[in-house]
């Protein structure tokens, strides 16, 4: 893995009025093509941090840099995948994916068509290209969103609990698919979730957050322990189980009493 | 009374005993009464039959009550007389032409309202400054009763077409502006952010995504406001008009010709019904993805 800093949070803090959302001072460096999961209690401010990378919020203090450049307005370099309303209902699956390239003047129509086919295939939606989103499953709708950001040419994928509304089976399928996509089409991913299992399974690296205001509690290198390959069998392995328990304890401590069983 | 009760209770007891003693081999299809079940389902056919029966019942009651003299036919002419009058008015009194004039007025005034209300409404909810500036004004005018402004509008515009169009516009524009603003406000923020993060500029986001997203609810609101427009039509055409359905109704009233009044009212109702059905069908066609 490359060692040059790619995405840097430098002394970041965020206030909404008097409300402290991200505690000063947040520092984090993410490498290119790293799969980083922001894990923490709901409403902890981890989403806000991710949105700042997208340019959808601005830090009150500090700076976020991508490739050495301070982050400005939203840009197709940094694509978002939301939990809900993640695709446009009035466009077909293919049109939704193609929407990612709508404002790209650097691609010829033939090139766009080739990319569209490529990304539809990558996420396994080729057979559903002409369906409207309301006719496909929730999991497929999230695949649409992933394909759209990839087609747009995003270098950083910002995913805000994208699988949160899916049932367990679909979730697992999508997690495996996302890991596969990440390996085939290397991108830097920030994935926000409060699901420990999901975090451990997906991440190269997990940042565990406190309750609001968000503070980094722990920076866990998952790849060092589980390796880059993530399969269903891994889920049942002892290494996975131990890691999961360790992270779960951290999250419980962060959340406070509610988690006492 | 007591015997019937006894029969009921034995019947109930007998059936309960039966059900308990032998298990059902075939699960019977449930035929729970969906007619009055809260949010129950009813087949399309059953709905049409119900609608037809209800309409016929009202018409029949209306016919009978005037035929039997419960209500004086001079005040409320029965349906048969109304339809006959309607037919005669089409043949001899240019009713269709009057209806055409009214429809034209509606469409001119309503188009004007829409052309103005859509961009202004979108601007009001998209840009805080525009919203802050316009909302109090719109809210104030919205509550002004249109009939109360008739004298003023005559002073301003005389008794010609301008007054009528103005009154219709007044009745719909200010309502519509707020509805449009609401439609835009309800567009999910996610759509906006998706658009920006694939590289859209604000104008592109507005036209390609936000406007497209609000279209179905905008269409619904246009359909509803168009209905209101017909209400104001009568007010506009009562004032010094010599054509249009409002004029026909008002002129007939002067001679106590209630069947012609009724025929005029029914004509408006029919036009409304047809327009609404056409627009509903169009909505289904346009927004198949919903």
Interface residues (C-beta under 8 A of the other chain):
Chain A: X54 X55 X56 X73 X74 X75 X76 X78 X79 X80 X82 X84 X85 X86 X88 X89 X90 X99 X100 X101 X102 X103 X104 X132 X133 X134 X145 X148 X149 X152 X154 X158
Chain B: X188 X190 X191 X193 X194 X196 X197 X198 X199 X200 X201 X204 X208 X209 X212 X213 X215 X287 X288 X289 X290
